[in-house]
C-alpha cells in the first residue's frame, strides 16, 4: 500500500486568512519509508495569529526569512512527481485540516494542478478518527485524543512536538502500532 503522510504547521485556522509555514511529508510503500520532504515557508499575503505561533514555536521574524511559499510549492510538486505516488492514500492526524490547507496552497499560488491529483482523496487515513472510533481497550483510557496524549499512551516518543516533521513521524508510528494491535486491518 502506498501512503503519503503529511502534516502542516500553519499561521492560524482559516484557509482564507492563514497559510502553511511548515510542511513535512513521508512517502511509504508497504510500511517502509521511501522518501521524505520537509520545508518551512513564508505564506505570502497571509496573516499570522499569535496563538498559532505560540503553538508551532515560530516567530514572525523567523517566518519573514523563509522562502516564499510559491517557491516551496514548486519544490514540493517536483518531489511529488519524482516519487510518483499517484494515486496513494493520504495519511495524517486530523488530516482534513492539512488537506484543506495544502489544497488552498496550490490555489493561492495559481498552480494549474490540484493536490488531489496526487492522492486518493476517497481513502484518507485519519489516525485521529481511527482512534476516536475504536473500542480497543488500550485506546479507551486516554483522557483525550490529542496527538501527544495518544503517543504517550502508546509509548511513542514525539521528537519536536508541534513541528510538522515530529508530528507526522509520530502519527505514522501510531498508525503502524494500531495495525499491530489489530485496530486497523
C-alpha positions, -999 to 999 in steps of 0.1 A, spaced: 0 0 0 13 35 -9 7 62 17 16 98 16 18 111 52 15 149 56 15 173 84 15 211 83 20 239 108 0 270 99 -3 306 109 -39 300 120 -71 280 114 -87 297 84 -75 289 49 -89 322 38 -66 343 61 -38 319 71 -12 298 54 12 269 58 45 279 75 59 243 76 51 211 58 66 176 61 57 146 40 67 110 42 61 85 14 56 49 24 53 18 2 42 -13 22 51 2 56 86 13 45 95 50 42 108 56 7 112 93 6 107 125 27 101 162 21 102 189 47 103 227 43 95 259 60 79 288 41 66 323 42 29 322 33 28 354 12 -2 376 18 -14 357 49 -16 368 85 -2 350 115 -22 347 147 -1 348 178 -20 318 192 -8 297 162 27 309 166 27 301 203 17 265 193 42 259 165 70 279 180 78 301 150 82 339 153 71 365 127 108 373 123 117 337 116 89 334 91 100 365 73 133 348 65 118 316 50 115 310 12 83 323 -4 56 296 -4 53 296 -42 90 286 -45 85 258 -19 54 246 -38 74 242 -69 99 220 -50 70 201 -34 53 194 -67 87 183 -82 91 159 -52 56 145 -57 63 139 -94 97 123 -85 82 98 -61 53 90 -85 29 84 -56 -2 89 -77 -26 75 -66 -19 69 -30 -36 70 4 -33 103 23 -24 98 59 -23 122 88 -37 132 122 -69 152 116 -58 153 80 -88 171 66 -73 202 82 -40 196 64 -58 186 32 -77 219 31 -45 239 37 -25 221 11 -52 224 -15 -56 261 -7 -18 265 -10 -20 251 -46 -48 275 -54 -32 305 -38 0 301 -58 -20 298 -90 -9 263 -98 -29 248 -125 -28 213 -110 -45 203 -78 -31 184 -48 -60 160 -52 -43 147 -84 -16 131 -63 -37 113 -37 -68 91 -35 -90 115 -15 -117 89 -11 -93 68 10 -80 91 37 -62 76 67 -70 98 96 -53 83 126 -73 107 149 -106 93 136 -94 57 138 -85 62 175 -117 81 184 -139 54 168 -120 24 182 -133 4 211 -99 -13 217 -92 -15 254 -58 0 251 -72 32 235 -102 38 258 -83 51 288 -68 82 271 -81 114 287 -83 130 252 -73 122 217 -46 148 211 -15 135 193 8 140 223 -17 121 246 -21 92 222 16 90 215 24 90 253 -3 64 259 11 41 232 47 46 245 58 66 214 82 94 218 74 126 199 107 143 190 100 180 183 63 181 191 43 206 171 68 206 143 54 192 110 82 165 109 79 155 145 42 152 144 40 132 111 67 108 123 47 102 155 14 99 135 29 73 112 43 53 141 10 53 159 -7 41 127 16 11 124 12 3 161 -26 4 155 -21 -23 128 0 -44 153 -29 -41 179 -54 -52 153 -73 -19 153 -65 -14 116 -67 -43 92 
